[in-house]
């Protein structure tokens, strides 16, 4: 069984494939965490609680059990104000204005499978996963507040998911001021905290720091998970690296403002938490109403960051992504954005598509500028009808012309936005997020539609669906190019205004669910100025995300390396663009641009009609090569070999599930005179098998490649790269 219950000791033992997570209900009815780590057989771990007397500044809640102090217990969903001085998982303001609650255990339920979360994205279970769910029901008797803590464990996957549902079971209104998805107390503070941080065009860079007493946290208050921070943190045990040591990873399945962090107590325990950012958040619960938190995904690895990443990858590829595209190979595309920007017509688009078809590409994507009067970024968002000046015969005609070239046709949208210079805004100026009487701050000359409103959601679904039904469209790039300001809704009453940002996210998820369900044949890719909303919430609706607006191959080394820490390669859009690069001005070899981009969902963003003959030949070879290794790249096991954050070199590799095939990529940023040779080791291969290097025909033992390695390649010039393709000897 995945969940064991010791009725005598009141202990719940959750066992995933390689992990144990053990909870005990202690005296007074408080759920505490006894253990989270590598899988163990026994459930009787109550001795780990290690209760002891403390000074009066850690008060006791039970005079008969003086060692039972909430301030030192490893609580599963702590409150504030009743003697635990650490940060709480939740806080509720009651009708009398107080914020004191005291949740006590009432009952539990264990059942097979995993329920969905109403209105929210979440990991799901399929038959054969061995999934089981534990629900712990806690109640504050005085207020009637009830919280159901939900835990799902998978025997087939090395993860545990957590969420909380808070219900007002009393007779008076209460207002939630904080409602995190999970909180967990670990027994010591000898960890480093790892986070993925950055900015537009340099997303998800790695930062590590040792824990110190007090609070260390990350957050977004932008109304999106953001370029600046990703809704993920990891705690790394002493000496943990890519392949060794303990790594605890926690990721939030949510796309809005979030908080995540660790608080180290005076007794050097570590409270780790993640959930909706309580800043500028509240939620009114009238009697009988409930609030469901987003889901947190937890994984423990005893094989360092690499093991943690592969657990996330395996789960998100197969139990977060959905639909026909989940397990299907993704097409090689050409996007016209950096080739034309807003300046194009049907003939220019057809010419680029024709050039792409001749090079072996499979999908043409028409980016921004095809609708309304969109000749620049100052107008027309929200006016989702075809610009007949650019496309006089409509979208169906253009899609047909592209299809006749044996190319699929895709389209760019930004459905969540509205331009002040648009027919939609002139008709409905109250449809944007705004606060009456305040300035409506613009970013990229646009405002944000208020998706908390049913009429706005209906408009988006109807207009986008109308376009998608008008032509043979098989791909959509769903963009979002600004963050929230003046967060308010014209329809919500004053006491619910601080619900607006979360209601927006619930509205967005509803819109995405309706549209993606209505058009299951379409491959949707999410985007937010690149990777500004690269999170599990988006991957539930759209199986891939545009990783960054920065397409420079060297910049992408760090961006893609960092992204791979949590998110599978099949979720990353990665394209070859023109040089000098439009974001940083760097000139890199076409071969290197191809090697970096092929390590994701491959494509091109440049004017193919202006290529030289020798460049076309290089691209033909890149496309043919990617078609051969596509399934390996998109669905194989991923291993990081050399970090760009620690070296002038970067290397990574893909290994098929049966270990019969592998592809490694090596990139050097700056050339060095008289450089040392050095070696680099491969990973993930079968040490008992022999492998042929296809480029040379040489045969190597898997053990040689794993333990002795290969000589560092002799590359010439800056920004050089090399690929290695191996097949197991049959």
Secondary structure as UniProt FT lines:
FT   STRAND          3..6
FT   TURN            7..10
FT   STRAND          11..15
FT   STRAND          19..26
FT   TURN            27..29
FT   STRAND          30..38
FT   HELIX           46..49
FT   TURN            56..57
FT   TURN            63..64
FT   TURN            66..67
FT   TURN            70..72
FT   STRAND          90..93
FT   TURN            95..96
FT   STRAND          104..112
FT   TURN            118..119
FT   TURN            127..128
FT   STRAND          131..139
FT   TURN            141..143
FT   STRAND          145..154
FT   STRAND          160..168
FT   STRAND          174..186
FT   STRAND          191..199
FT   TURN            200..201
FT   STRAND          202..210
FT   STRAND          214..220
FT   STRAND          229..237
FT   TURN            238..239
FT   STRAND          247..253
FT   STRAND          258..264
FT   TURN            266..267
FT   STRAND          270..276
FT   TURN            279..280
FT   STRAND          283..285
FT   TURN            287..288
FT   STRAND          290..292
FT   STRAND          295..301
FT   HELIX           304..319
FT   TURN            324..325
FT   STRAND          333..335
FT   HELIX           337..340
FT   TURN            341..342
FT   HELIX           346..358
FT   TURN            359..360
FT   STRAND          363..366
FT   TURN            372..373
FT   TURN            377..378
FT   TURN            381..382
FT   TURN            388..390
FT   TURN            392..393
FT   HELIX           394..403
FT   TURN            404..406
FT   STRAND          408..413
FT   TURN            415..416
FT   STRAND          417..418
FT   HELIX           423..427
FT   HELIX           429..431
FT   TURN            436..437
FT   TURN            444..445
FT   STRAND          446..449
FT   TURN            451..452
FT   HELIX           454..468
FT   TURN            469..472
FT   STRAND          475..478
FT   HELIX           494..499
FT   HELIX           500..518
FT   TURN            519..521
FT   STRAND          523..526
FT   TURN            529..530
FT   TURN            532..533
FT   HELIX           536..541
FT   STRAND          544..546
FT   HELIX           553..563
FT   TURN            564..566
FT   HELIX           569..571
FT   STRAND          572..577
FT   TURN            582..584
FT   HELIX           590..597
FT   STRAND          601..605
FT   HELIX           608..610
FT   HELIX           613..635
FT   STRAND          637..642
FT   TURN            644..646
FT   STRAND          649..655
FT   TURN            657..658
FT   STRAND          661..668
FT   TURN            673..674
FT   STRAND          679..680
FT   TURN            687..688
FT   STRAND          690..693
FT   TURN            694..696
FT   STRAND          699..701
FT   HELIX           702..703
FT   HELIX           704..708
FT   STRAND          710..711
FT   TURN            718..719
FT   STRAND          720..728
//
